[in-house]
């Protein structure tokens, strides 16, 4: 079976935009669900809604693949599944190593979706000697001393880092030096890699913080409505907080209030 080391996706050489590449897995997930329900064809509007994008963007994305559908019929589901899978490189075997088998690494190892999407977990690696030999998801954990040998023997080109932040860059450097050219980073740190190495970062805490921001905004928007519309004009700043001309700031447009207010 072909491995990731010898076959690479053609998306870059064909000039497909990165934004389109990022949406292809969304289309594939929606199409796979349709295929499992034995749906033969799908319109651009239906598929766009299932993937969470607008139909014009979907049609533009598919034009990069050379797929335009049939007017009045739509897109052939099975053909699109194959076409997108081929474009993403999922019609071949991609051996993957996971480094760092703590709670997160073990959860990733137990994720059943890798195999069905063309990824084979070739090895689980951890720096803790007491972990060596222990099976996780049916795969014995190996020590980091064997990392380079494992990568070479399995033809690995994709590495997953699930270590603590302090160890991530050193692990990254070793993966790259051993020939890994794509890294999925779950460690809460930014990795430095040379040209030609792709890094995708997954930071769960950042995603939660973004959600917290939106929750706070929603709470702020709902608060005035609890007692009817809030028509009270904003209070004027205290006189002591307003610097007048000659106190080191430029005058505002009215000549009295400065353009920059003190914090």
N, C-alpha and C positions, 0 to 999 in steps of 0.2 A: 504493500500500500504506500502511496506517496506520502511523504512527510512534509511538515511545514518548512523544513530547512531547504528543500529543493524546489518548492513551488510557492510563488507569491501571488497575491491577488493583483488583478490588472487595473484596479481603479485609478491609480495615480497616472499610469502610462496612458490611459484613455482620457485623462483630463476631467474626471468626475469631481465636482466641487466637494470639499470636506463636509459642508452642511448637508449635501445630498447623501453622502456616505453615512453620516450620523443618523439619517432618517431611514435608511434601508432596513435596519433591523426592526424598526417599528412596522414597516410594511410587511416584512417577512412574518412577524408574529401574528399580525392580523390575517394574513393569507393562510398561514398554517392552521389557524382556528377554522377558517372557512373550508380548507381542504379536509380537515377531520370531520366536518359536517357534510362532506360530499357535495359542496356547492361548486358547480362547474365554472360559472362566470360571475364577475362582479363589476359593477360600474365604478367609475372614478369617484363619484360622490359617496357611494357606500363604503368603499375602501378607505377613502380619506377620513370619513367619520370614525371608522373603526381604529384608524391609526392616530387620530387626534391632530390631523393637519387639514388645510383647505385643499379642495380638489384641484385648483389651478397649480398649486405648488406640487402636488402629486404628479400631475401630468407632465410638468416640467422636469421633475426628477426622473420619471420613466423615459423621457425622451433621451436622456443621457445613456440609457441602457439600450436604446433602439427599439423600445416597446411603446406602441401607440394605441393599442387596443383596436376594437372594431366598432364603428359607429352603430348604435342601436343594440349592440350585444355586450360590449364591455371588454374586460380583460379575462383571458383564460387563467384560472386560478393555478392549476398545476404547472403551467408553463412559467408563470411569474415566480412561483416558489423555486423552481429550478434555476431560472434566470438570475434572481437575486442571490440565491445560495451560491451559485457559481461566481458571481461578481464579488461576493464577500469572502470567497475562498472556503466555503463550508462544504464543498463536495469532495474534500480530501481530509486527511487525518492531520490534526494539529496537536502534537504532544505538548503538554503544559506542565511546569513544575510550580508548586506552591511552597514558598519559603516562609516559615513562621506558623507553627501548628498550635497556636493558642486557641481560644474560643472561636475567634473569627476564622482563622485558618482551617480549623476542624469543620466549621459550618460550611465553608466553601468546598472542602473536600467531600462533604456529604451531599452537596447540591447535585441533584440528578439531571439538571438541564444541560450540563456540559456535553455529555456523550451524544445526546440527541441533536446537538447543534454543531457537531464536527470537532469537538475538543476532547482529548483524552488526557486525563491526569496521569502523567508518566511517573511522577514521584512527589512525595511529601518530605520536606526538609526542615529540620529544626536544630538550633544550636544547643539545646539541652541534652546532655548525654543520657539522661534518664528516659528520654522519649524514644531513643533509638530502638527500633525493632517493634515498638508498640503499633498495633494495627489501628488505623483510622479510616473509616469507610472501606475497610477491607484491604488497605494498602499500608505496608509497614513503613513507619517513619524512618528516615535516614538522616545521619548527622551532616552538618554543613561542611565538614571536612571532605565529604564525597561530592560536593556540588558540581565541580568542574567535570568530574568523571561521568556523573549522571547526565549532564547536559550533552556531553559528547556522545555517549553511548546511545542516547535516545533521540538525538537529532533535534533537541529542543530549541525553538526560537522565540517562544513566549514564556515569560516568567511572571508569576503573581507574588507580590510582596505583601505579607500580612504580619510583619514584625513590628515591634515598638519603634517609635520615631527615631530613637538614637542609633538603632542598628540598620536602618533602611538604606542609607547611602552606601555603606560598606557592602551590603548585600547587592545593591544595584551595581556597584562597580565590579564585583565578582561575576555577576550574571553577564554584564556587557563584555567583560574580558574573555569570558568563556564562549561568546558567540551569540548570546541572546540579543535580539534586535527589537523586541516589543515587550513592554512591561506594563502590567496593570498594578497600580500602587494603591493599597489600602492604608498604608502608614500615614499618620497625620503630619506629613512633612513634604516639602518640595524637593524633588530629586534633580540632580544635575547630570545630564547625559550628553554624550557627543552627538554630532550630526549623524543622521542615519538611524538613530534609535528613537522609537516612538514610545511615549509614556502617556497612559490614561490614568487620571487620578480619581479615586472614589473616596470622598471624605464625608462620612455620615454626619459628623458633628456640624460641618458647614451647612449641609442640607437642612438639618434641624434648626440651625440658627436662622436660615432664610425663611423657613416656615414660621418660626417665632416672630420674625419681623412682620410677616403678613397677618398673623393672628393679632398682633398688637395694633396694626393699622385698621383691621376690621373692627376691633373693639372700640377704637377711637371714633370710627365713623358711626357706630351704632349708638354710642353714649348720648349724643344730643337728641336723638329721636325718642329716647325713653320718656322725656317729659315734654314732648312737642318740639317744634323747631326752635332752635336757639338763635334769637334775634338780637341778643345783647351785644353791643359793639365792644370791640376789644378795649381793655383799659389802657389809658395813656401811660407811658413809662414814667417812673418817678423823676422829678426834676433833677435830682442828683445824678441820675443815670444818663442824662443828656449832656454831652459836652458841647459847649458853645464855641463859636469861632474864636480862634486865637489860642486853643488848648491843645494844639498839635494835630488836628484833623482837618480835612478839607470840608468846606461848607457843602451842604446838600443842595438839591435843586431849588429849594425855597429860601436858601440863604441862612437859615437859622439852625435846622436840624442837620447834623453831619451825615455824610453819605455812608459812613461806617460806624455802626453802633458798637460800644464796648461790650465785651462778653459778660 
